[in-house]
Amino acid sequence: MNPARSPRHTLALPFLIATVLALPARSGGPALYVSNEVDNTVAVISPQTNSVVATIVVGRRPRGLAASPDRRTVYVALGQDDALGVIDVASGKMTRTIPAGRDPELVVLSPDGKVAYVSNEEIAHASAIDLAAGKILFSTPVGVEPEGVGLSRDGKKLYVTAETNNTVSVVDTKTGQVLHTLHVGENPRTVAFTPDGSRGWVSAEAGGNVTLIDVATDSVLGQFPIRDGKTKPVRIAFSPDGRLAYLTEGAAASVSVVDVARQAVIDSIRVGRRPWGIALSADGKRLYTADGRSNTVSVIDTEVRKVIMAIPVGDRPNDLLYLP
């Protein structure tokens, strides 16, 4: 959903050059980035210490996060600035902004890192942005209230969920043309791909289910419920071996653990209130959730499937990005 936007204006200097409020964001080793939607910051967590090591002031309403293939740059969608914020990982500073169309929500990068694709929630478009040139390559109408964005492994197709239309638009990434419109569960939030890239999973928040898409044919293979269908699944992360999927469930304050082969929930993990974003460590041993109403990030041991720590972050954490 999109709350009322504050008046549009030209970005002020503090939002063009980010201010770091703590230690340097990157000093070697993995890092977890957290977008704090209300206080307009990105927090950086050290997975080694499970503590916030930096807080970077970005721009208005930061949500989606994505990293360049070389892991030197993090991009954050700034919904009320109509831009992508560009964070230099080494210095921990936001160095510039790039126009991204009206109200960008989530973001994904092309395999070569040259193009960013965003869902423009307010105008029901999906846009492609040339990151080097800082210009929009195309802006394509999709379903109403687009949110989730995902790329096929070869980078040729963009998948965009639409909350109001209950659809996924399949967009040609070169031409911007909509190739297919697939009907999925009610209020689709996220599209995520199995590690082998062959299947897309679409979470339906109001529908309480997941729709499976065959990426080769862009056809719907089926649908299965998440527990009782009332837990409101949002975002999805797959284990490195592809055997398990983890889904945040905002209404239930939990994460469902799904056996991918059986398409069945095998466990549930209690976390903070309104879990939204989700991320896994590279080895799959730690799972993280952004708990939007608790203002924390839950750290889960995936072997015992329990929360081992809740890390305080900023106001209304939304998305998570794990950099190995």
Buried (B, 14 or more C-beta within 10 A) or exposed (E): EBEEBEEEEEBEEEBBEBEBEBBBBBEEEBBBBBBBBBBBBBBBBBBEEBEBBBBBBBBBBBBBBBBBEEBBBBBBBBBBBBBBBBBBBEBBBBEBBBBBBBBBBBBBBBEEBBBBBBBBBBBBBBBBBEBEEBEBBBBBBBBBBBBBBBBBEEBBBBBBBBBEBBBBBBBBBEEBEBEBBBEBBEBBBBBBBBBEEBBBBBBBBBBBBBBBBEBEEBEBEEBBBBBEBEBBBBBBBBBEEBEBBBBBBBBBBBBBBBEBEEBEBEEBBEBBEBBBBBBBBEEBEBBBBBBBBBBBBBBBBBEEBEBEEBBEBBEBBBBBBBBE
